[in-house]
Amino acid sequence: MPLIEIENLSKVFKSTTFSKTGITALKNLSLKIEEGIIFGLLGPNGAGKTTLVKILLGMIHPTSGGVKIFGEDVNNYKVRKKIGYLPEDHRFPDYMNAIEILNFLGVLSGLKGEEIKKVSEVNLKLVDIYNWRKLKVKKYSKGMLQRLAFAQSFLNNPELIILDEPTEGVDPIGRKAIRDIILDLKKKGATILLNSHLLSEIELVCDRVAILNKGELIKEGNIEDLLTSADTYIIQCSDMSDDIINFLLLQKKATIKSKGEFSIKVKDYLELNSVIDFLREKNILIYSLVKDKSSLENIFINLLEHHQVNN
């Protein structure tokens, strides 16, 4: 059974200022998120990502449709005990230090006594701000505040962790550390919903992604399947003569990258093998043959442009 089940979910915000019919933030969204994976939620500003997160957390109610988490209706407050959350726009009392904040949040999460102290210290060490644990957070940099916010999101060992821009304001070394922690949390059995504008971060850690635009789901799937072109291959080989290159250009519509590398789009494996046979007949040594990959950013932009044109 999926950990999160979203079925025909819609959310319309009533507004007399902008529209008589209101503003549609989500439109008939259906999505299933399996247990034990890192799931990326992508989309431009106004796509409905934040609205979806707030519905999952019970902060707002849907206009129509249903949401279940752990097999329970999202409105069942008990499910929230199993959820950790890092909001994009977090705030901490600036007169408190990191230990005091985590101790306070630990009590709210149901932790007690020595357990709170132990978990707080472990998490602060993980996010590398333990040495500043007694410094009031008003003196923290933006990156340090982000690390603290991340540390509190998995304070109570939640089964589901929702992270909204977890590496915002963090330096490259810090981003790498946060990615490693996210992957370790997954190894320990947590399911992670990751919302980020840094597509390179999503590409590095996520198993599956969903792309939203104007409240609609426009693409969902395994990250590897999305990035891999099913019918385009990159072939590296020994240097080819001009005659061979011209044949590949004119007859096979290949894209020549150098005398020893080209990409080619084929309709099936038979055509691919015919190209390989041709190269071997010409005494060309093949060093590698791999499916071409696009970047998540390119896929993201292309999908949004296509959706804009057709809507």
URWOBEL-V246570 format. One record per backbone hydrogen bond with DSSP energy under -1.0 kcal/mol. NH is the residue of the N-H (numbers start at 1). CO is the residue of the C=O. E is the energy in kcal/mol with one decimal. If there is no record, write none. Layout:
<<NH | CO | E> <NH | CO | E>>
This chain:
<<3 | 33 | -1.4> <4 | 33 | -1.9> <5 | 68 | -2.7> <6 | 31 | -3.1> <7 | 66 | -2.7> <9 | 29 | -2.9> <10 | 64 | -2.5> <11 | 26 | -1.9> <13 | 23 | -3.1> <23 | 13 | -3.0> <25 | 11 | -2.7> <26 | 11 | -1.5> <27 | 215 | -2.8> <29 | 9 | -2.9> <31 | 6 | -2.2> <33 | 4 | -2.5> <39 | 192 | -3.3> <40 | 208 | -3.0> <41 | 194 | -3.1> <42 | 210 | -3.0> <47 | 44 | -1.7> <52 | 48 | -2.2> <53 | 49 | -2.3> <54 | 50 | -2.4> <55 | 51 | -1.9> <56 | 52 | -2.3> <57 | 53 | -1.7> <58 | 55 | -1.2> <59 | 54 | -2.6> <60 | 54 | -1.0> <63 | 10 | -2.1> <64 | 10 | -1.8> <66 | 7 | -2.3> <68 | 5 | -2.5> <69 | 72 | -2.7> <70 | 3 | -2.6> <72 | 69 | -1.9> <74 | 67 | -2.2> <76 | 73 | -2.4> <79 | 76 | -1.7> <80 | 77 | -1.2> <81 | 78 | -1.3> <82 | 79 | -1.6> <83 | 80 | -1.4> <84 | 160 | -2.9> <86 | 162 | -2.7> <96 | 93 | -1.7> <99 | 133 | -1.8> <101 | 97 | -2.3> <102 | 98 | -2.6> <103 | 99 | -2.5> <104 | 100 | -2.3> <105 | 101 | -2.7> <106 | 102 | -2.3> <107 | 103 | -1.8> <108 | 104 | -1.7> <109 | 105 | -1.6> <110 | 107 | -1.3> <111 | 106 | -2.7> <115 | 112 | -1.6> <117 | 113 | -1.4> <118 | 114 | -2.7> <119 | 115 | -2.6> <120 | 116 | -2.6> <121 | 117 | -2.1> <122 | 118 | -2.2> <123 | 119 | -2.6> <124 | 120 | -2.3> <125 | 121 | -1.9> <126 | 122 | -2.1> <127 | 123 | -2.0> <129 | 124 | -2.5> <132 | 129 | -1.4> <133 | 130 | -1.8> <135 | 132 | -1.3> <137 | 96 | -2.7> <138 | 94 | -1.2> <139 | 136 | -2.1> <140 | 137 | -1.6> <145 | 141 | -2.2> <146 | 142 | -2.0> <147 | 143 | -1.9> <148 | 144 | -2.2> <149 | 145 | -2.5> <150 | 146 | -2.2> <151 | 147 | -2.3> <152 | 148 | -1.8> <155 | 152 | -1.3> <157 | 154 | -1.2> <159 | 82 | -1.2> <160 | 82 | -2.3> <161 | 191 | -2.7> <162 | 84 | -3.0> <163 | 193 | -3.0> <164 | 86 | -2.3> <165 | 195 | -3.9> <168 | 165 | -1.4> <170 | 167 | -2.0> <175 | 171 | -2.6> <176 | 172 | -2.1> <177 | 173 | -2.0> <178 | 174 | -2.5> <179 | 175 | -2.5> <180 | 176 | -2.2> <181 | 177 | -2.0> <182 | 178 | -2.5> <183 | 179 | -2.4> <184 | 180 | -2.1> <185 | 181 | -2.6> <186 | 182 | -1.9> <187 | 183 | -1.9> <188 | 184 | -1.5> <189 | 186 | -1.9> <190 | 185 | -2.3> <191 | 159 | -2.9> <192 | 37 | -2.4> <193 | 161 | -2.6> <194 | 39 | -3.2> <195 | 163 | -3.1> <199 | 197 | -1.4> <202 | 198 | -1.7> <203 | 199 | -2.6> <204 | 200 | -1.3> <205 | 201 | -1.5> <206 | 202 | -2.5> <207 | 38 | -2.9> <208 | 38 | -1.5> <209 | 221 | -2.2> <210 | 40 | -2.4> <211 | 219 | -3.1> <212 | 42 | -2.9> <213 | 216 | -2.3> <215 | 47 | -1.8> <216 | 213 | -1.9> <218 | 211 | -2.8> <219 | 211 | -1.1> <221 | 209 | -2.0> <223 | 207 | -2.4> <226 | 222 | -2.1> <227 | 223 | -1.9> <228 | 224 | -1.6> <229 | 292 | -2.8> <233 | 264 | -2.5> <234 | 290 | -3.3> <235 | 262 | -3.0> <236 | 288 | -2.4> <237 | 260 | -2.6> <238 | 285 | -2.2> <240 | 259 | -2.0> <245 | 241 | -2.2> <246 | 242 | -2.7> <247 | 243 | -2.0> <248 | 244 | -2.4> <249 | 245 | -2.4> <250 | 246 | -2.9> <251 | 247 | -2.7> <254 | 248 | -2.7> <255 | 263 | -3.0> <257 | 261 | -2.2> <258 | 261 | -2.1> <261 | 258 | -1.3> <262 | 235 | -2.0> <263 | 255 | -2.6> <264 | 233 | -2.4> <266 | 231 | -2.6> <272 | 268 | -1.7> <273 | 269 | -2.7> <274 | 270 | -1.7> <275 | 271 | -1.7> <276 | 272 | -2.0> <277 | 273 | -2.8> <278 | 274 | -2.0> <279 | 275 | -2.2> <280 | 276 | -2.3> <281 | 277 | -2.3> <282 | 278 | -1.2> <283 | 280 | -1.9> <284 | 279 | -2.7> <287 | 236 | -2.6> <288 | 236 | -1.8> <290 | 234 | -2.2> <292 | 232 | -2.9> <294 | 227 | -2.8> <299 | 295 | -2.0> <300 | 296 | -2.8> <301 | 297 | -2.5> <302 | 298 | -2.5> <303 | 299 | -2.5> <304 | 300 | -2.1> <305 | 301 | -2.5> <306 | 302 | -2.3> <307 | 303 | -2.3> <308 | 304 | -2.4> <309 | 305 | -2.0> <310 | 306 | -1.7>>
